Amino acid sequence: MDFEFTPEQSQFREELRDFLRAEVPLEKQEVFGLLTEEQYQFGREINRKLAARNWLAVGWPEEHGGGGKGPIEQGILAEDLGYWRVPKSGSIGLGIVGPAIMVFGAQDQKERFLRPIAKGEVEYCQGFSEPNVGSDLASLELRAERDGDEYVLNGSKMFTSYAYHADYMYLLARTDPQAQKHRGISLFIADMKTPGISLRPLPYINGEMAAQTFFDNVRLPISCLIGEENRGWYHAMTTLDYERSGLGRYASVRRVFDDFAEFCQGPSPDGGRPLAGHPLVQRQLAQRRLGMETWKLLCWNVAWMQSSGAVPNAEASVAFLYGSEERLRFAEMAMEVLGPYATLRHGSPAAPLLGNIEGIHREAMHLHGAGTNEIHRNIIAQRGLGMPR
């Protein structure tokens, strides 16, 4: 693994940081545990400005509307957007849907779907989890039955993030109920305005509004099928590895850690000596700094593998799992050090760090998104260490 950026990559990072300093003031930055409509729309605005510079999809090929660079530049973008706490939007299209279409999509699908993603013009949601299906995703029950040149979908999806902003859903459905459960699944893109699709609000603990999505005789043309019929499970699992490098996720947590370490060197909330003057606090901060550096290297290892043509699998799970647990360790440590002040939410005059400590502690309890910690441990054991199922 090469730890150094090229001169061109370093220049891109500096130009990007100049842009973010100018365009993302502190009052516009996302606060953990709080995502308002105003913040979301600001994130969309920043994405469009990035796209105007060919930066939003900087790692994509130019023929698909990207910047023609690679995974390292895309990782630089993700890390700095996270560190500047730019409100999230477009991440599913950029991180999952786009790579899937580039690898498995037909030429007409590439022409139809990729450029709008790269320009920040569309939002995607992901339809994987269902009311009775979570970690065992291959047991999904949403049916897609072939009827001439269409598929008819019936069932529902659960925990649909961005559902109320999404133009399209990237989803898995069962197309062959007689096949083994991993082999009878297909991958689709559905227009959210298709008749028969409806939403039920589902608020998240981190402040976002998700949904349960219902499909009632929803008809999708065959052109919405991505890749081969009944091979959707394998297509989806390949492209999910791009989601799990997690540089943006790491950087947003690292920003709060850096702010917290600086806060501890100033006057304590109760007017006493600085928190950093306590040996126990110093030790805890040192431990979490070590954890943050480890998390960063694990994420960049995934990006480096992608840049060298390798497909990360267990490595992506290592980075994701470590990050989930490090985020929780930091949140618990910060809550312990700050005491009652840490429980104050954004908007309270006495809330330290804009309420980010309370918000990150709430969000750190979310240990099942993109696969539970147990699932990632299984992936590491089986695919990384060659252990039996």
C-alpha positions as MATLAB code, in Angstrom:
seq = 'MDFEFTPEQSQFREELRDFLRAEVPLEKQEVFGLLTEEQYQFGREINRKLAARNWLAVGWPEEHGGGGKGPIEQGILAEDLGYWRVPKSGSIGLGIVGPAIMVFGAQDQKERFLRPIAKGEVEYCQGFSEPNVGSDLASLELRAERDGDEYVLNGSKMFTSYAYHADYMYLLARTDPQAQKHRGISLFIADMKTPGISLRPLPYINGEMAAQTFFDNVRLPISCLIGEENRGWYHAMTTLDYERSGLGRYASVRRVFDDFAEFCQGPSPDGGRPLAGHPLVQRQLAQRRLGMETWKLLCWNVAWMQSSGAVPNAEASVAFLYGSEERLRFAEMAMEVLGPYATLRHGSPAAPLLGNIEGIHREAMHLHGAGTNEIHRNIIAQRGLGMPR';
ca = [
       0.000    0.000    0.000;
       1.333    3.436   -1.004;
       0.702    6.011    1.721;
       1.616    9.011   -0.441;
      -0.568   10.972   -2.844;
       0.796   11.977   -6.234;
       1.403   15.716   -6.811;
      -1.787   15.830   -8.904;
      -3.823   14.171   -6.140;
      -2.405   16.543   -3.520;
      -3.291   19.504   -5.735;
      -6.841   18.200   -6.125;
      -7.160   17.928   -2.345;
      -5.977   21.512   -1.834;
      -8.347   22.868   -4.492;
     -11.203   20.884   -2.948;
     -10.429   22.215    0.529;
     -10.340   25.791   -0.768;
     -13.785   25.191   -2.273;
     -15.171   23.717    0.967;
     -13.785   26.548    3.104;
     -15.560   29.040    0.873;
     -18.833   27.160    0.357;
     -19.518   25.322    3.641;
     -19.691   27.680    6.633;
     -20.024   26.211   10.116;
     -23.715   27.096   10.418;
     -24.492   25.028    7.302;
     -22.609   21.927    8.403;
     -24.462   18.807    9.449;
     -24.855   18.079   13.151;
     -24.853   14.447   14.253;
     -28.331   13.267   15.139;
     -29.987   16.144   13.299;
     -30.704   16.279    9.567;
     -33.178   18.968    8.601;
     -34.747   19.520    5.200;
     -32.749   22.730    4.898;
     -29.495   20.839    5.510;
     -30.408   18.139    3.001;
     -31.150   20.720    0.305;
     -27.856   22.463    1.078;
     -26.076   19.129    0.563;
     -27.787   18.780   -2.835;
     -26.646   22.308   -3.721;
     -23.021   21.498   -2.840;
     -23.203   18.316   -4.921;
     -24.345   20.270   -7.958;
     -21.498   22.755   -7.503;
     -19.028   19.883   -7.244;
     -20.502   18.319  -10.367;
     -20.027   21.586  -12.266;
     -16.290   21.147  -11.608;
     -16.367   17.434  -12.572;
     -15.579   16.601   -8.943;
     -18.728   14.879   -7.685;
     -17.901   11.678   -9.574;
     -14.222   12.493   -9.938;
     -13.252    8.807   -9.977;
     -15.688    7.808  -12.726;
     -14.742    7.548  -16.422;
     -15.312   10.704  -18.442;
     -17.715    8.936  -20.816;
     -20.099    8.482  -17.867;
     -19.926   12.117  -16.799;
     -17.111   11.662  -14.298;
     -13.762   13.323  -13.800;
     -11.731   10.514  -15.333;
      -9.545    9.958  -12.274;
      -9.838    6.943   -9.951;
     -10.738    5.529   -6.514;
      -8.025    7.537   -4.724;
      -9.452   10.848   -5.912;
     -12.971    9.643   -5.088;
     -11.686    8.741   -1.631;
     -10.139   12.200   -1.183;
     -13.514   13.730   -2.037;
     -15.402   11.451    0.364;
     -12.989   12.097    3.224;
     -13.065   15.869    2.902;
     -16.845   16.059    2.443;
     -17.135   14.042    5.648;
     -14.650   16.202    7.527;
     -16.418   19.406    6.491;
     -19.694   17.764    7.562;
     -21.415   18.436    4.256;
     -24.974   17.100    4.683;
     -25.291   13.756    2.918;
     -27.117   13.383   -0.370;
     -26.567   11.313   -3.482;
     -24.402    8.754   -1.677;
     -26.349    5.672   -2.767;
     -26.264    6.661   -6.418;
     -22.575    7.531   -6.353;
     -21.366    4.740   -4.091;
     -23.530    1.772   -5.066;
     -25.838    2.273   -8.049;
     -23.286    3.876  -10.362;
     -20.642    1.160   -9.881;
     -23.304   -1.547  -10.349;
     -24.464   -0.101  -13.657;
     -20.890    0.368  -14.880;
     -20.114   -3.278  -14.158;
     -23.395   -5.056  -14.940;
     -25.597   -2.592  -16.830;
     -26.380   -2.611  -20.537;
     -25.122    0.238  -22.700;
     -28.517    1.951  -22.849;
     -28.754    1.779  -19.043;
     -25.339    3.405  -18.703;
     -26.447    6.210  -21.016;
     -29.735    6.648  -19.162;
     -28.678    6.450  -15.535;
     -25.011    7.349  -15.049;
     -24.677   10.945  -16.201;
     -27.585   12.256  -14.040;
     -25.923   10.651  -10.978;
     -22.572   12.242  -11.825;
     -24.246   15.635  -12.233;
     -26.013   15.427   -8.860;
     -29.410   15.641  -10.539;
     -31.029   12.547   -8.997;
     -31.364   10.829   -5.631;
     -31.532    7.072   -5.085;
     -32.766    4.980   -2.200;
     -31.914    1.329   -1.565;
     -34.520   -1.416   -1.326;
     -32.822   -4.379    0.339;
     -34.143   -4.916    3.901;
     -37.734   -6.066    4.416;
     -40.063   -6.388    7.446;
     -39.072  -10.058    7.898;
     -35.616   -9.894    6.340;
     -32.527   -8.096    7.581;
     -29.164   -9.789    8.009;
     -30.340  -12.863    6.082;
     -30.985  -10.771    2.996;
     -31.116  -13.792    0.687;
     -34.452  -14.724    2.302;
     -36.155  -11.632    0.868;
     -39.824  -11.986   -0.044;
     -40.616   -9.130   -2.460;
     -41.828  -10.913   -5.615;
     -41.143   -9.836   -9.192;
     -43.117  -12.015  -11.606;
     -42.463  -11.834  -15.337;
     -45.463  -10.806  -17.443;
     -44.464  -10.352  -21.065;
     -42.072   -7.400  -21.285;
     -42.735   -6.364  -17.678;
     -42.159   -7.515  -14.118;
     -44.976   -7.213  -11.581;
     -43.755   -6.484   -8.040;
     -45.646   -7.193   -4.811;
     -44.375   -6.886   -1.244;
     -42.557   -4.250    0.771;
     -39.150   -2.911    1.764;
     -38.132   -1.626    5.201;
     -35.767    1.087    6.496;
     -35.706    2.906    3.151;
     -33.380    5.843    3.758;
     -33.881    8.896    1.498;
     -37.225    7.463    0.355;
     -38.965   10.836    0.537;
     -36.280   12.505   -1.588;
     -35.531    9.642   -3.969;
     -36.247    9.640   -7.685;
     -35.333    5.958   -8.030;
     -34.979    2.851   -5.878;
     -32.177    0.327   -6.350;
     -33.773   -2.928   -5.199;
     -33.591   -6.696   -4.996;
     -36.622   -8.881   -5.683;
     -37.282  -12.611   -5.978;
     -37.824  -13.650   -9.581;
     -37.570  -17.443   -9.168;
     -39.164  -18.745   -5.951;
     -38.176  -22.326   -6.856;
     -34.433  -21.651   -7.029;
     -32.022  -21.771   -4.113;
     -32.521  -18.556   -2.191;
     -29.297  -16.865   -3.366;
     -29.952  -17.780   -7.003;
     -33.519  -16.648   -7.560;
     -32.998  -12.921   -6.939;
     -32.761  -10.104   -9.477;
     -31.610   -6.494   -9.323;
     -33.810   -3.621  -10.520;
     -34.011    0.154  -10.672;
     -37.549    1.436  -10.094;
     -38.847    4.944  -10.711;
     -40.413    6.004   -7.389;
     -43.303    7.625   -9.276;
     -44.384    4.263  -10.700;
     -48.059    3.555   -9.888;
     -48.431    1.158   -6.954;
     -45.435    2.401   -4.944;
     -46.371    4.008   -1.611;
     -44.497    5.060    1.535;
     -45.129    4.884    5.288;
     -42.978    7.226    7.465;
     -40.312    5.580    9.617;
     -38.241    8.026   11.741;
     -34.668    7.053   12.596;
     -32.939    7.591   15.915;
     -30.309    9.762   14.169;
     -32.901   12.319   13.076;
     -33.462   11.115    9.518;
     -36.863   10.168    8.130;
     -36.924    6.817    6.374;
     -39.897    4.765    5.205;
     -41.451    1.391    4.703;
     -42.027    1.115    0.958;
     -44.975   -0.860   -0.387;
     -45.314   -2.418   -3.856;
     -48.864   -3.189   -4.986;
     -48.858   -4.710   -8.496;
     -46.056   -2.380   -9.529;
     -45.174   -2.889  -13.195;
     -41.576   -2.340  -14.247;
     -40.423   -2.675  -17.855;
     -37.767   -5.284  -18.539;
     -35.322   -2.430  -19.181;
     -35.269   -1.856  -15.392;
     -33.512   -5.203  -14.814;
     -29.803   -4.654  -14.049;
     -27.556   -7.515  -15.122;
     -28.811  -11.069  -15.518;
     -32.124  -12.332  -14.202;
     -31.697  -14.418  -11.043;
     -28.092  -13.189  -10.594;
     -28.991  -10.054   -8.647;
     -27.634  -11.326   -5.345;
     -24.129  -11.679   -6.757;
     -24.318   -8.353   -8.581;
     -25.421   -6.545   -5.415;
     -22.821   -8.160   -3.169;
     -20.031   -7.151   -5.548;
     -21.018   -3.501   -5.638;
     -21.736   -3.257   -1.892;
     -17.997   -3.551   -1.305;
     -17.638   -0.049   -2.757;
     -20.003    1.278   -0.091;
     -18.007   -0.107    2.786;
     -14.672    1.679    2.327;
     -16.291    4.285    4.586;
     -13.938    7.255    4.201;
     -16.758    9.787    4.506;
     -18.128    8.013    7.555;
     -14.690    7.930    9.166;
     -13.975   11.594    8.439;
     -17.238   12.904    9.886;
     -16.499   11.095   13.166;
     -12.850   12.202   13.061;
     -13.974   15.832   12.784;
     -15.989   15.510   16.002;
     -13.032   13.808   17.701;
     -10.667   16.602   16.658;
     -13.158   19.231   17.857;
     -13.575   17.342   21.128;
      -9.816   17.109   21.711;
      -9.544   20.890   21.175;
     -12.536   21.497   23.451;
     -10.871   19.515   26.242;
      -7.922   21.932   26.222;
     -10.137   24.939   26.950;
     -12.055   25.804   30.131;
     -14.247   22.947   31.335;
     -18.037   23.376   31.185;
     -18.233   23.843   34.975;
     -15.515   26.514   35.000;
     -12.787   24.284   36.430;
      -9.412   23.423   35.000;
      -9.273   22.132   31.403;
     -10.448   18.557   31.004;
      -7.195   17.728   29.212;
      -5.392   18.416   32.493;
      -6.755   15.190   33.958;
      -4.407   12.230   33.351;
      -7.331    9.864   32.765;
      -8.765   12.127   30.045;
      -5.336   12.367   28.409;
      -5.078    8.585   28.354;
      -8.555    8.201   26.871;
      -7.895   10.799   24.188;
      -4.641    9.080   23.273;
      -6.425    5.728   22.969;
      -9.110    7.159   20.722;
      -6.539    8.974   18.571;
      -4.899    5.601   18.020;
      -8.278    4.159   17.092;
      -8.999    6.975   14.637;
      -5.658    6.529   12.880;
      -6.235    2.786   12.599;
      -9.720    3.341   11.164;
      -8.354    5.811    8.620;
      -5.711    3.372    7.368;
      -8.228    0.532    7.065;
     -10.475    2.745    4.927;
      -7.637    3.917    2.713;
      -6.508    0.324    2.274;
      -9.871   -0.415    0.638;
      -9.520    2.595   -1.690;
      -5.957    1.576   -2.561;
      -7.108   -1.955   -3.404;
      -9.771   -0.543   -5.710;
      -7.205    1.701   -7.387;
      -4.970   -1.319   -8.058;
      -7.796   -3.275   -9.710;
      -8.532   -5.567   -6.765;
     -12.054   -6.070   -5.418;
     -12.048   -5.653   -1.624;
     -14.327   -7.975    0.265;
     -13.185   -9.049    3.722;
     -11.036   -5.906    3.791;
     -14.124   -3.748    3.347;
     -15.828   -5.556    6.212;
     -12.753   -5.076    8.401;
     -12.884   -1.306    7.823;
     -16.636   -1.082    8.302;
     -16.732   -3.221   11.450;
     -13.795   -1.472   13.073;
     -15.340    1.896   12.280;
     -18.711    1.008   13.785;
     -17.096   -0.064   17.024;
     -14.578    2.801   17.151;
     -17.385    5.332   16.687;
     -19.180    3.800   19.677;
     -15.998    3.731   21.786;
     -15.392    7.412   21.106;
     -19.006    8.365   21.774;
     -19.058    6.532   25.104;
     -15.733    8.061   26.129;
     -16.896   11.593   25.277;
     -20.153   11.094   27.180;
     -18.238    9.904   30.224;
     -15.758   12.796   30.153;
     -18.408   15.526   29.698;
     -20.937   14.081   32.104;
     -24.443   15.650   32.076;
     -23.412   18.300   29.530;
     -22.958   15.547   26.932;
     -26.678   14.774   26.995;
     -27.631   18.253   25.735;
     -28.885   18.353   22.166;
     -28.253   20.838   19.416;
     -30.061   24.081   20.193;
     -29.309   24.128   23.913;
     -27.054   27.102   24.809;
     -24.945   24.868   27.064;
     -24.575   21.988   24.584;
     -20.864   21.437   23.873;
     -19.742   21.188   20.235;
     -23.184   22.132   18.860;
     -24.680   19.017   20.420;
     -22.547   16.714   18.272;
     -21.562   14.570   21.252;
     -25.167   13.749   22.113;
     -25.931   13.190   18.426;
     -22.968   10.943   17.709;
     -23.725    8.875   20.804;
     -27.274    8.344   19.548;
     -26.088    7.496   16.053;
     -23.361    5.152   17.327;
     -26.117    2.839   18.608;
     -26.923    2.103   14.971;
     -24.826   -1.054   14.632;
     -26.807   -2.865   11.931;
     -26.805   -0.610    8.847;
     -25.063   -2.191    5.816;
     -24.892   -5.448    7.783;
     -24.725   -6.149   11.496;
     -21.384   -6.459   13.249;
     -21.959  -10.218   13.459;
     -22.442  -10.434    9.686;
     -19.192   -8.566    9.075;
     -17.376  -10.889   11.460;
     -18.705  -13.847    9.483;
     -17.463  -12.286    6.231;
     -14.020  -11.688    7.728;
     -13.828  -15.238    9.068;
     -15.130  -17.019    5.961;
     -13.863  -14.879    3.078;
     -10.833  -13.355    4.727;
      -9.550  -16.287    6.774;
     -10.976  -19.167    4.764;
     -12.964  -20.621    7.666;
     -16.021  -22.845    7.040;
     -19.569  -21.499    7.039;
];
